[in-house]
Amino acid sequence: MSVYNFKKITVVPTSKDFIDVVLSKTQRKTPTVVHRQYRIGRIRTFYTRKIKFTQQNYHDKLSTILTEFPKLDDVHPFYADLMNVLYDRDHYKLALGQINTALHLIDNVSKDYVRLMKFSDSLYRCKQLKRAALGRMCTIMKRQNQSLQYLEQVRQHLSRLPSIDPTTRTLLLCGFPNVGKSSFMNKLTRADVEVQPYAFTTKSLFVGHMDYQYLRWQVVDTPGILDHALEERNTIEMQAITALAHLRAAVLFLLDGSEQCGHNLTEQLSLFASLRPLFANKP
């Protein structure tokens, strides 16, 4: 099971930037002068090289995107579920699938036109075939614009996720909003989580570290959870539920005895009872 470093994923350009980069590289890195008095074999080679070079460039860049983005089946269930909560698993898989399809389509276009190039009998025909091949590759890329933009948004968001190690010694703080989880976290660790006197100040997972009896602990601060059915919980609350479900951690459920969080003790105990099944096999 691979542990991912989401901060290392390279930036995903828009389709326009993608096309500009590849075409300008083809222009720079391949020969640019051809004359009609050249032998037809030499002219064919000249244009075939341009088609193959463009195809290889697209292939490399798209392969990089496909390999760098995490596969939901390979990452730890905690990260797979968290990504499903934040970006919707199906949409994410669809976007990567479309990029994969584009890669194969571009490879096929290149093969077809390289084959046709062998039968062209003049400089003009060769040039038109090259234009058609590059044009079709660029059209395929233009159609991927939405997928590329979506993946770039996912990349930006992934790079901001805290580096939680699902396999290490962990203390998980949970409870109603505004019961003092973040203040407790700031006292225990050197983390600097924002604390405000209103609910849902913490909108995502935060991580800090502390040493206790010569052992290193990872402390995870979760957003507040309200006491209602799982289907009604929003994205912010679902991050906390995901952490409770998948992280092997000691769970610390915080109660506010002063009831200043806006919820009385009965409500807080009711939430504790509803989350109880998630505490199974956890100290």
C-alpha positions, 0 to 999 in steps of 0.5 A, a space after each residue: 500500500 503506497 503512502 502518497 506525498 500529495 505535494 509532489 504532484 506537478 501542476 496540470 495545465 489547461 488544454 490551451 497551455 498544454 497545446 502551446 507547450 507541446 507545439 512550441 517544443 515540436 517547433 524548437 526540437 525538430 528540423 524546420 527547413 525542407 525543400 521540394 527538390 529533396 527526395 520524397 523519402 527525405 521529405 516523408 521522414 521530415 514530416 513523420 518525425 514531427 508527427 512522432 515527436 508531437 505524439 511522444 510529447 503528449 504521451 509523456 505529459 499525459 502519462 505523468 498526470 496519470 501516474 502522479 495522481 493517487 489511485 483510489 484503490 492503492 492508497 490507504 482507505 482513510 485517504 481514499 474515503 477522504 478523497 471521496 468525501 471531498 471530490 467525489 470518487 466517480 468524478 475523479 475516476 472519470 476525469 482520469 479515465 478521460 485523460 487515459 482515453 485521450 492518451 490512447 486516441 493521440 497514439 492511434 492518430 499518430 500511427 494512422 498518419 505515419 502509415 498514410 505518410 508512406 503513400 504521400 507522393 509530394 511535399 504538399 501532400 506530406 505537409 497536409 498530412 502533418 497538419 491534419 495529424 497535429 490538428 487532430 491531436 490538438 482537438 483531442 486535447 481541447 476536449 479534455 479542458 474540463 477534466 484538466 481544470 478539475 484535476 488541477 483543482 483537486 491537485 491544489 486541494 490535495 497539496 493543502 491536506 495535512 500529512 496524516 500518517 494512518 499507521 502511526 500512534 494517533 490521538 483523535 479529538 472529536 466532539 460537538 463544535 465549539 467544545 474546545 477541541 482546537 484549544 486542547 490541541 494547541 495546548 498539547 502540541 505546537 500546532 496553531 489551529 484557529 480558535 474562535 467563539 463560534 461553531 465550525 471554526 475548524 473546517 478540515 482535519 489538522 495534525 500536530 505532534 507531541 511526545 508522551 513517555 518518550 513516545 511520539 504521538 500524532 494528534 488529529 483535530 477533527 471538525 465538530 460533528 452534530 447529532 443527526 443522521 449520517 446522510 444529513 452530515 455535510 462535507 466538513 462533518 464527514 471528514 471527522 467521520 472518515 478519520 474516526 472510521 479509518 484511523 487506528 487511534 486512541 479517541 478522545 471525545 470532548 464534552 463541554 460541561 459548562 454547556 457554553 458550546 450551545 448544546 446541553 450534556 444530554 445532546 452531547 451524550 446522545 452524539 457520543 452514543 451514536 458515534 459509539 460503533 466507530 470506537 470499536 477496537 479503539 482504546 
